[in-house]
Amino acid sequence: MLPGKKKTGRPRAIGPAELATLRRLVDDGVSVTEAARTLKIGRSTAYAALARR
C-alpha cells in the first residue's frame, strides 16, 4: 500500500484459510452450495471467491 493512502471499501468476507477450505471442499466433489453452507457464507460469495483464483 502506498504511504498516505487509506484502505477503503468493505473487507473481504472470507480470508485465506476459508478460501483454502472452500477450494478443498469443491475439489473433493462437494457442490459449491453445500460448501458455502458449511462455511456459513453466501453462495454468490463462494462463487466470487473461486473466480478470483
C-alpha distance matrix in Angstrom:
0.0 3.8 6.5 8.8 7.1 8.5 8.2 11.5 14.1 16.2 15.1 16.5 20.2 20.4 18.5 18.8 22.2 23.7 22.6 24.3 27.4 27.5 27.5 30.2 32.3 32.3 33.0 35.9 37.4 36.5 35.9 32.5 34.2 35.6 32.4 30.6 33.5 33.3 29.6 30.3 27.8 28.8 30.2 28.0 24.8 26.2 26.9 23.4 21.9 24.4 23.7 20.0 21.1
3.8 0.0 3.8 6.3 5.7 8.7 9.8 12.8 15.9 18.5 18.0 19.7 23.5 24.0 22.2 22.6 26.0 27.4 26.3 28.1 31.1 31.1 31.1 33.8 36.0 35.8 36.5 39.5 41.0 40.1 39.4 35.9 37.6 39.1 36.0 34.1 36.9 36.8 33.2 33.7 31.1 32.0 33.3 30.9 28.0 29.5 30.0 26.4 25.2 27.6 26.7 23.0 24.2
6.5 3.8 0.0 3.8 5.5 8.5 10.8 13.9 17.4 20.0 19.6 21.8 25.4 26.0 24.2 24.8 28.0 29.5 28.8 30.5 33.4 33.7 33.9 36.5 38.6 38.6 39.4 42.3 43.8 42.8 42.2 38.7 40.2 41.6 38.4 36.4 39.0 38.9 35.1 35.5 33.2 34.2 35.8 33.5 30.5 32.2 33.0 29.4 28.1 30.7 30.0 26.3 27.6
8.8 6.3 3.8 0.0 3.8 6.6 9.9 12.4 16.1 19.0 19.2 21.9 25.4 26.5 25.1 26.3 29.4 30.6 30.0 32.2 34.8 34.8 35.4 38.1 39.9 39.9 41.0 43.8 45.1 43.8 43.0 39.4 40.6 42.1 39.1 36.8 39.3 39.4 35.6 35.6 33.2 34.0 35.9 33.5 30.6 32.7 33.5 29.8 28.9 31.8 31.0 27.5 29.2
7.1 5.7 5.5 3.8 0.0 3.8 6.6 8.9 12.5 15.6 16.0 18.6 22.1 23.5 22.3 23.7 26.9 27.7 27.0 29.4 32.0 31.7 32.3 35.2 36.8 36.7 38.0 40.8 42.0 40.6 39.6 36.0 37.1 38.7 35.9 33.5 36.0 36.3 32.6 32.5 29.9 30.5 32.3 29.8 27.0 29.2 29.9 26.2 25.4 28.4 27.5 24.1 26.0
8.5 8.7 8.5 6.6 3.8 0.0 3.8 6.0 9.8 12.5 13.0 16.0 19.3 21.0 20.2 22.0 25.0 25.6 25.2 27.9 30.1 29.8 30.8 33.6 35.0 35.0 36.6 39.2 40.3 38.6 37.6 33.9 34.7 36.3 33.6 31.0 33.3 33.7 29.9 29.6 27.1 27.8 29.9 27.6 24.7 27.1 28.1 24.5 23.8 27.0 26.4 23.2 25.4
8.2 9.8 10.8 9.9 6.6 3.8 0.0 3.8 6.9 9.3 9.4 12.3 15.7 17.3 16.6 18.5 21.6 22.0 21.6 24.3 26.5 26.1 27.2 30.0 31.3 31.3 33.0 35.6 36.6 34.9 33.8 30.2 31.0 32.6 29.8 27.3 29.6 30.0 26.3 26.0 23.5 24.2 26.3 24.0 21.0 23.4 24.5 21.0 20.1 23.4 23.0 19.8 22.1
11.5 12.8 13.9 12.4 8.9 6.0 3.8 0.0 3.8 6.9 8.5 11.6 14.7 17.0 17.1 19.5 22.5 22.2 21.8 24.9 26.8 25.9 27.2 30.3 31.2 30.9 32.9 35.5 36.1 34.2 32.8 29.1 29.6 31.5 29.0 26.1 28.4 29.2 25.6 24.9 22.1 22.4 24.5 22.1 19.4 22.2 23.1 19.6 19.4 22.8 22.2 19.4 22.2
14.1 15.9 17.4 16.1 12.5 9.8 6.9 3.8 0.0 3.7 6.4 9.2 11.9 14.7 15.6 18.2 21.1 20.2 19.7 23.2 24.7 23.5 25.0 28.1 28.7 28.3 30.5 33.1 33.4 31.4 29.7 26.0 26.3 28.3 26.1 23.0 25.2 26.4 22.9 21.9 19.0 19.0 21.1 18.5 16.0 19.1 20.0 16.6 16.7 20.3 19.7 17.3 20.5
16.2 18.5 20.0 19.0 15.6 12.5 9.3 6.9 3.7 0.0 3.8 6.5 8.5 11.7 13.1 16.2 18.6 17.4 17.3 20.8 21.9 20.7 22.6 25.6 25.9 25.7 28.2 30.5 30.8 28.5 26.9 23.2 23.3 25.1 22.9 19.8 21.8 22.9 19.4 18.3 15.5 15.7 18.1 16.0 13.3 16.4 17.8 14.7 14.7 18.4 18.4 16.4 19.5
15.1 18.0 19.6 19.2 16.0 13.0 9.4 8.5 6.4 3.8 0.0 3.8 6.4 8.7 9.5 12.7 15.1 14.2 14.3 17.7 18.9 18.2 20.1 22.8 23.4 23.6 25.9 28.0 28.7 26.5 25.4 21.8 22.2 23.6 21.0 18.2 20.3 20.8 17.2 16.6 14.1 15.1 17.5 15.9 12.6 15.0 16.9 14.1 13.1 16.8 17.4 15.0 17.6
16.5 19.7 21.8 21.9 18.6 16.0 12.3 11.6 9.2 6.5 3.8 0.0 3.8 5.5 6.8 9.8 12.3 11.0 10.8 14.3 15.5 14.5 16.3 19.2 19.7 19.8 22.1 24.3 25.0 22.9 21.8 18.2 18.9 20.3 17.6 15.0 17.4 17.9 14.3 14.2 11.5 12.6 14.5 13.1 9.5 11.5 13.5 10.8 9.4 13.1 14.0 11.9 14.3
20.2 23.5 25.4 25.4 22.1 19.3 15.7 14.7 11.9 8.5 6.4 3.8 0.0 3.8 6.9 10.3 11.7 9.4 10.0 13.6 13.9 12.7 15.2 17.8 17.7 18.1 20.8 22.5 23.0 20.5 19.4 15.9 16.1 17.2 14.8 11.8 13.9 14.6 11.0 10.5 7.8 9.4 11.8 11.2 7.5 9.5 12.2 10.5 9.2 12.8 14.4 13.1 15.4
20.4 24.0 26.0 26.5 23.5 21.0 17.3 17.0 14.7 11.7 8.7 5.5 3.8 0.0 3.8 6.9 7.9 5.8 6.5 9.9 10.4 9.7 12.2 14.5 14.8 15.6 17.9 19.6 20.6 18.3 17.8 14.6 15.4 16.0 12.9 10.8 13.2 12.9 9.2 10.1 8.0 10.4 12.2 12.2 8.4 8.8 11.9 10.7 8.1 11.2 13.5 12.1 13.6
18.5 22.2 24.2 25.1 22.3 20.2 16.6 17.1 15.6 13.1 9.5 6.8 6.9 3.8 0.0 3.8 5.6 5.5 6.2 8.7 10.1 10.6 12.4 14.3 15.5 16.6 18.3 20.1 21.6 19.8 19.9 16.9 18.2 18.4 15.0 13.6 16.0 15.1 11.4 13.0 11.5 14.0 15.6 15.5 11.8 11.6 14.4 12.9 9.7 12.3 14.7 12.6 13.3
18.8 22.6 24.8 26.3 23.7 22.0 18.5 19.5 18.2 16.2 12.7 9.8 10.3 6.9 3.8 0.0 3.8 5.5 5.0 6.2 8.6 9.8 10.5 12.3 14.2 15.3 16.3 18.3 20.3 19.1 19.6 17.0 19.0 19.0 15.3 14.8 17.5 16.0 12.8 15.2 13.9 16.3 17.1 17.1 13.6 12.6 14.9 13.7 10.0 11.6 14.1 11.9 11.5
22.2 26.0 28.0 29.4 26.9 25.0 21.6 22.5 21.1 18.6 15.1 12.3 11.7 7.9 5.6 3.8 0.0 3.8 5.4 5.2 6.3 8.7 10.0 10.7 12.4 14.4 15.4 16.6 18.9 17.5 18.7 16.5 18.3 17.5 13.8 13.8 16.0 13.8 10.9 13.8 13.4 16.4 17.3 18.1 14.8 13.2 16.0 15.7 12.0 13.2 16.3 14.7 14.0
23.7 27.4 29.5 30.6 27.7 25.6 22.0 22.2 20.2 17.4 14.2 11.0 9.4 5.8 5.5 5.5 3.8 0.0 3.8 5.4 5.0 6.0 8.6 9.8 10.5 12.3 14.1 15.2 16.9 15.0 15.7 13.2 14.7 14.1 10.5 10.1 12.3 10.5 7.4 10.2 9.8 12.7 13.6 14.8 11.6 9.9 13.1 13.2 9.9 11.2 14.6 13.7 13.6
22.6 26.3 28.8 30.0 27.0 25.2 21.6 21.8 19.7 17.3 14.3 10.8 10.0 6.5 6.2 5.0 5.4 3.8 0.0 3.8 5.4 5.0 6.2 8.6 9.9 10.6 12.1 14.1 15.7 14.3 14.7 12.0 14.2 14.3 10.6 10.4 13.5 12.3 9.6 12.3 10.9 12.9 13.0 13.5 10.5 8.4 10.8 10.7 7.0 7.8 11.1 10.2 9.9
24.3 28.1 30.5 32.2 29.4 27.9 24.3 24.9 23.2 20.8 17.7 14.3 13.6 9.9 8.7 6.2 5.2 5.4 3.8 0.0 3.8 5.4 5.2 6.1 8.6 10.0 10.4 12.2 14.5 13.8 15.1 13.2 15.8 15.3 11.5 12.5 15.2 13.3 11.2 14.6 13.8 16.0 15.8 16.7 14.0 11.4 13.4 13.8 10.2 9.8 13.2 12.4 10.8
27.4 31.1 33.4 34.8 32.0 30.1 26.5 26.8 24.7 21.9 18.9 15.5 13.9 10.4 10.1 8.6 6.3 5.0 5.4 3.8 0.0 3.8 5.5 5.1 6.1 8.6 9.8 10.5 12.7 11.4 13.0 11.6 13.7 12.4 8.7 10.2 12.4 9.9 8.4 12.1 12.2 14.7 14.5 16.2 13.9 11.0 13.5 14.7 11.5 11.2 14.9 14.8 13.7
27.5 31.1 33.7 34.8 31.7 29.8 26.1 25.9 23.5 20.7 18.2 14.5 12.7 9.7 10.6 9.8 8.7 6.0 5.0 5.4 3.8 0.0 3.8 5.5 5.2 6.2 8.5 9.9 11.1 9.4 10.1 8.1 10.4 9.9 6.2 7.4 10.4 9.0 7.6 10.9 10.1 11.9 11.1 12.8 10.8 7.5 9.9 11.5 8.8 8.1 11.9 12.6 12.0
27.5 31.1 33.9 35.4 32.3 30.8 27.2 27.2 25.0 22.6 20.1 16.3 15.2 12.2 12.4 10.5 10.0 8.6 6.2 5.2 5.5 3.8 0.0 3.8 5.5 5.2 6.0 8.5 10.1 9.7 10.7 9.1 12.4 12.2 8.9 10.6 13.7 12.4 11.4 14.6 13.6 14.8 13.4 14.5 12.9 9.4 10.4 12.0 9.2 7.2 10.8 11.5 9.9
30.2 33.8 36.5 38.1 35.2 33.6 30.0 30.3 28.1 25.6 22.8 19.2 17.8 14.5 14.3 12.3 10.7 9.8 8.6 6.1 5.1 5.5 3.8 0.0 3.8 5.5 5.1 6.1 8.8 8.9 11.2 10.8 13.8 12.6 9.4 12.0 14.4 12.3 12.0 15.6 15.5 17.1 15.8 17.5 16.0 12.5 13.8 15.7 12.9 11.0 14.5 15.2 13.3
32.3 36.0 38.6 39.9 36.8 35.0 31.3 31.2 28.7 25.9 23.4 19.7 17.7 14.8 15.5 14.2 12.4 10.5 9.9 8.6 6.1 5.2 5.5 3.8 0.0 3.8 5.5 5.1 6.7 5.5 8.0 8.2 10.7 9.0 6.2 9.5 11.4 9.5 10.1 13.5 13.7 15.1 13.7 16.0 15.0 11.4 12.9 15.5 13.3 11.6 15.2 16.5 15.3
32.3 35.8 38.6 39.9 36.7 35.0 31.3 30.9 28.3 25.7 23.6 19.8 18.1 15.6 16.6 15.3 14.4 12.3 10.6 10.0 8.6 6.2 5.2 5.5 3.8 0.0 3.8 5.3 5.3 4.9 6.1 6.1 9.5 9.0 6.9 9.7 12.2 11.4 12.0 14.9 14.2 14.8 12.5 14.4 14.0 10.2 10.7 13.6 12.0 9.5 12.6 14.7 13.5
33.0 36.5 39.4 41.0 38.0 36.6 33.0 32.9 30.5 28.2 25.9 22.1 20.8 17.9 18.3 16.3 15.4 14.1 12.1 10.4 9.8 8.5 6.0 5.1 5.5 3.8 0.0 3.8 5.4 7.3 9.2 9.8 13.2 12.6 10.5 13.4 15.9 14.6 15.1 18.3 17.7 18.4 16.1 17.7 17.2 13.4 13.5 16.0 14.1 11.1 14.0 15.7 13.6
35.9 39.5 42.3 43.8 40.8 39.2 35.6 35.5 33.1 30.5 28.0 24.3 22.5 19.6 20.1 18.3 16.6 15.2 14.1 12.2 10.5 9.9 8.5 6.1 5.1 5.3 3.8 0.0 3.8 5.9 9.1 10.8 13.6 11.9 10.3 13.9 15.5 13.8 15.1 18.3 18.5 19.5 17.4 19.6 19.2 15.4 16.0 18.8 17.0 14.3 17.4 19.2 17.3
37.4 41.0 43.8 45.1 42.0 40.3 36.6 36.1 33.4 30.8 28.7 25.0 23.0 20.6 21.6 20.3 18.9 16.9 15.7 14.5 12.7 11.1 10.1 8.8 6.7 5.3 5.4 3.8 0.0 3.8 6.3 9.0 11.5 10.2 9.7 13.2 14.6 13.7 15.5 18.2 18.2 18.5 15.9 18.2 18.5 14.8 14.9 18.3 17.1 14.4 17.1 19.5 18.1
36.5 40.1 42.8 43.8 40.6 38.6 34.9 34.2 31.4 28.5 26.5 22.9 20.5 18.3 19.8 19.1 17.5 15.0 14.3 13.8 11.4 9.4 9.7 8.9 5.5 4.9 7.3 5.9 3.8 0.0 3.8 6.5 8.2 6.4 6.3 9.8 10.9 10.2 12.3 14.7 14.9 15.3 13.0 15.8 16.1 12.6 13.3 16.8 15.7 13.6 16.7 19.0 18.2
35.9 39.4 42.2 43.0 39.6 37.6 33.8 32.8 29.7 26.9 25.4 21.8 19.4 17.8 19.9 19.6 18.7 15.7 14.7 15.1 13.0 10.1 10.7 11.2 8.0 6.1 9.2 9.1 6.3 3.8 0.0 3.8 5.3 5.3 6.2 8.5 9.9 10.6 12.4 14.0 13.6 13.1 10.2 12.9 13.9 10.7 10.9 14.6 14.4 12.4 15.0 17.8 17.6
32.5 35.9 38.7 39.4 36.0 33.9 30.2 29.1 26.0 23.2 21.8 18.2 15.9 14.6 16.9 17.0 16.5 13.2 12.0 13.2 11.6 8.1 9.1 10.8 8.2 6.1 9.8 10.8 9.0 6.5 3.8 0.0 3.8 5.5 5.0 6.0 8.6 9.8 10.5 11.9 10.7 9.9 7.0 9.4 10.2 6.9 7.3 10.9 10.8 9.3 12.0 14.6 15.0
34.2 37.6 40.2 40.6 37.1 34.7 31.0 29.6 26.3 23.3 22.2 18.9 16.1 15.4 18.2 19.0 18.3 14.7 14.2 15.8 13.7 10.4 12.4 13.8 10.7 9.5 13.2 13.6 11.5 8.2 5.3 3.8 0.0 3.8 5.5 5.2 6.3 8.7 10.0 10.3 9.5 8.3 5.6 9.0 10.3 8.1 9.0 12.5 12.9 12.3 14.7 17.2 18.1
35.6 39.1 41.6 42.1 38.7 36.3 32.6 31.5 28.3 25.1 23.6 20.3 17.2 16.0 18.4 19.0 17.5 14.1 14.3 15.3 12.4 9.9 12.2 12.6 9.0 9.0 12.6 11.9 10.2 6.4 5.3 5.5 3.8 0.0 3.8 5.4 5.0 6.2 8.7 9.6 10.2 10.3 8.6 12.2 12.8 10.2 11.9 15.2 14.9 14.2 17.1 19.3 19.7
32.4 36.0 38.4 39.1 35.9 33.6 29.8 29.0 26.1 22.9 21.0 17.6 14.8 12.9 15.0 15.3 13.8 10.5 10.6 11.5 8.7 6.2 8.9 9.4 6.2 6.9 10.5 10.3 9.7 6.3 6.2 5.0 5.5 3.8 0.0 3.8 5.4 5.0 6.3 8.5 8.7 9.7 8.5 11.7 11.2 8.1 10.4 13.3 12.1 11.6 14.9 16.6 16.8
30.6 34.1 36.4 36.8 33.5 31.0 27.3 26.1 23.0 19.8 18.2 15.0 11.8 10.8 13.6 14.8 13.8 10.1 10.4 12.5 10.2 7.4 10.6 12.0 9.5 9.7 13.4 13.9 13.2 9.8 8.5 6.0 5.2 5.4 3.8 0.0 3.8 5.4 5.2 5.9 5.2 6.0 5.5 8.8 8.1 6.0 9.0 11.4 10.7 11.2 14.2 15.7 16.7
33.5 36.9 39.0 39.3 36.0 33.3 29.6 28.4 25.2 21.8 20.3 17.4 13.9 13.2 16.0 17.5 16.0 12.3 13.5 15.2 12.4 10.4 13.7 14.4 11.4 12.2 15.9 15.5 14.6 10.9 9.9 8.6 6.3 5.0 5.4 3.8 0.0 3.8 5.4 4.8 6.3 7.3 7.7 11.3 11.1 9.6 12.5 14.9 14.4 15.0 17.9 19.5 20.5
33.3 36.8 38.9 39.4 36.3 33.7 30.0 29.2 26.4 22.9 20.8 17.9 14.6 12.9 15.1 16.0 13.8 10.5 12.3 13.3 9.9 9.0 12.4 12.3 9.5 11.4 14.6 13.8 13.7 10.2 10.6 9.8 8.7 6.2 5.0 5.4 3.8 0.0 3.8 5.5 7.9 10.2 10.6 14.0 13.0 11.0 14.2 16.4 15.0 15.4 18.9 20.0 20.4
29.6 33.2 35.1 35.6 32.6 29.9 26.3 25.6 22.9 19.4 17.2 14.3 11.0 9.2 11.4 12.8 10.9 7.4 9.6 11.2 8.4 7.6 11.4 12.0 10.1 12.0 15.1 15.1 15.5 12.3 12.4 10.5 10.0 8.7 6.3 5.2 5.4 3.8 0.0 3.8 5.6 8.8 10.1 12.8 10.8 9.3 12.9 14.4 12.6 13.7 17.1 17.6 18.3
30.3 33.7 35.5 35.6 32.5 29.6 26.0 24.9 21.9 18.3 16.6 14.2 10.5 10.1 13.0 15.2 13.8 10.2 12.3 14.6 12.1 10.9 14.6 15.6 13.5 14.9 18.3 18.3 18.2 14.7 14.0 11.9 10.3 9.6 8.5 5.9 4.8 5.5 3.8 0.0 3.8 6.9 9.2 11.9 10.3 10.0 13.6 14.8 13.8 15.5 18.4 19.0 20.4
27.8 31.1 33.2 33.2 29.9 27.1 23.5 22.1 19.0 15.5 14.1 11.5 7.8 8.0 11.5 13.9 13.4 9.8 10.9 13.8 12.2 10.1 13.6 15.5 13.7 14.2 17.7 18.5 18.2 14.9 13.6 10.7 9.5 10.2 8.7 5.2 6.3 7.9 5.6 3.8 0.0 3.8 6.6 8.5 6.6 7.0 10.5 11.3 10.7 12.8 15.3 15.9 17.7
28.8 32.0 34.2 34.0 30.5 27.8 24.2 22.4 19.0 15.7 15.1 12.6 9.4 10.4 14.0 16.3 16.4 12.7 12.9 16.0 14.7 11.9 14.8 17.1 15.1 14.8 18.4 19.5 18.5 15.3 13.1 9.9 8.3 10.3 9.7 6.0 7.3 10.2 8.8 6.9 3.8 0.0 3.8 5.4 5.1 6.3 8.8 9.9 10.6 12.5 14.3 15.5 17.8
30.2 33.3 35.8 35.9 32.3 29.9 26.3 24.5 21.1 18.1 17.5 14.5 11.8 12.2 15.6 17.1 17.3 13.6 13.0 15.8 14.5 11.1 13.4 15.8 13.7 12.5 16.1 17.4 15.9 13.0 10.2 7.0 5.6 8.6 8.5 5.5 7.7 10.6 10.1 9.2 6.6 3.8 0.0 3.8 5.4 5.1 6.3 8.6 9.9 10.7 12.4 14.5 16.4
28.0 30.9 33.5 33.5 29.8 27.6 24.0 22.1 18.5 16.0 15.9 13.1 11.2 12.2 15.5 17.1 18.1 14.8 13.5 16.7 16.2 12.8 14.5 17.5 16.0 14.4 17.7 19.6 18.2 15.8 12.9 9.4 9.0 12.2 11.7 8.8 11.3 14.0 12.8 11.9 8.5 5.4 3.8 0.0 3.8 5.4 5.1 6.1 8.5 9.9 10.5 12.4 15.1
24.8 28.0 30.5 30.6 27.0 24.7 21.0 19.4 16.0 13.3 12.6 9.5 7.5 8.4 11.8 13.6 14.8 11.6 10.5 14.0 13.9 10.8 12.9 16.0 15.0 14.0 17.2 19.2 18.5 16.1 13.9 10.2 10.3 12.8 11.2 8.1 11.1 13.0 10.8 10.3 6.6 5.1 5.4 3.8 0.0 3.8 5.5 5.1 6.1 8.6 9.8 10.7 13.3
26.2 29.5 32.2 32.7 29.2 27.1 23.4 22.2 19.1 16.4 15.0 11.5 9.5 8.8 11.6 12.6 13.2 9.9 8.4 11.4 11.0 7.5 9.4 12.5 11.4 10.2 13.4 15.4 14.8 12.6 10.7 6.9 8.1 10.2 8.1 6.0 9.6 11.0 9.3 10.0 7.0 6.3 5.1 5.4 3.8 0.0 3.8 5.4 5.1 6.2 8.6 10.0 11.7
26.9 30.0 33.0 33.5 29.9 28.1 24.5 23.1 20.0 17.8 16.9 13.5 12.2 11.9 14.4 14.9 16.0 13.1 10.8 13.4 13.5 9.9 10.4 13.8 12.9 10.7 13.5 16.0 14.9 13.3 10.9 7.3 9.0 11.9 10.4 9.0 12.5 14.2 12.9 13.6 10.5 8.8 6.3 5.1 5.5 3.8 0.0 3.8 5.5 5.1 6.1 8.8 10.6
23.4 26.4 29.4 29.8 26.2 24.5 21.0 19.6 16.6 14.7 14.1 10.8 10.5 10.7 12.9 13.7 15.7 13.2 10.7 13.8 14.7 11.5 12.0 15.7 15.5 13.6 16.0 18.8 18.3 16.8 14.6 10.9 12.5 15.2 13.3 11.4 14.9 16.4 14.4 14.8 11.3 9.9 8.6 6.1 5.1 5.4 3.8 0.0 3.8 5.5 5.1 6.4 9.3
21.9 25.2 28.1 28.9 25.4 23.8 20.1 19.4 16.7 14.7 13.1 9.4 9.2 8.1 9.7 10.0 12.0 9.9 7.0 10.2 11.5 8.8 9.2 12.9 13.3 12.0 14.1 17.0 17.1 15.7 14.4 10.8 12.9 14.9 12.1 10.7 14.4 15.0 12.6 13.8 10.7 10.6 9.9 8.5 6.1 5.1 5.5 3.8 0.0 3.8 5.4 5.2 7.4
24.4 27.6 30.7 31.8 28.4 27.0 23.4 22.8 20.3 18.4 16.8 13.1 12.8 11.2 12.3 11.6 13.2 11.2 7.8 9.8 11.2 8.1 7.2 11.0 11.6 9.5 11.1 14.3 14.4 13.6 12.4 9.3 12.3 14.2 11.6 11.2 15.0 15.4 13.7 15.5 12.8 12.5 10.7 9.9 8.6 6.2 5.1 5.5 3.8 0.0 3.8 5.4 5.9
23.7 26.7 30.0 31.0 27.5 26.4 23.0 22.2 19.7 18.4 17.4 14.0 14.4 13.5 14.7 14.1 16.3 14.6 11.1 13.2 14.9 11.9 10.8 14.5 15.2 12.6 14.0 17.4 17.1 16.7 15.0 12.0 14.7 17.1 14.9 14.2 17.9 18.9 17.1 18.4 15.3 14.3 12.4 10.5 9.8 8.6 6.1 5.1 5.4 3.8 0.0 3.8 5.5
20.0 23.0 26.3 27.5 24.1 23.2 19.8 19.4 17.3 16.4 15.0 11.9 13.1 12.1 12.6 11.9 14.7 13.7 10.2 12.4 14.8 12.6 11.5 15.2 16.5 14.7 15.7 19.2 19.5 19.0 17.8 14.6 17.2 19.3 16.6 15.7 19.5 20.0 17.6 19.0 15.9 15.5 14.5 12.4 10.7 10.0 8.8 6.4 5.2 5.4 3.8 0.0 3.8
21.1 24.2 27.6 29.2 26.0 25.4 22.1 22.2 20.5 19.5 17.6 14.3 15.4 13.6 13.3 11.5 14.0 13.6 9.9 10.8 13.7 12.0 9.9 13.3 15.3 13.5 13.6 17.3 18.1 18.2 17.6 15.0 18.1 19.7 16.8 16.7 20.5 20.4 18.3 20.4 17.7 17.8 16.4 15.1 13.3 11.7 10.6 9.3 7.4 5.9 5.5 3.8 0.0
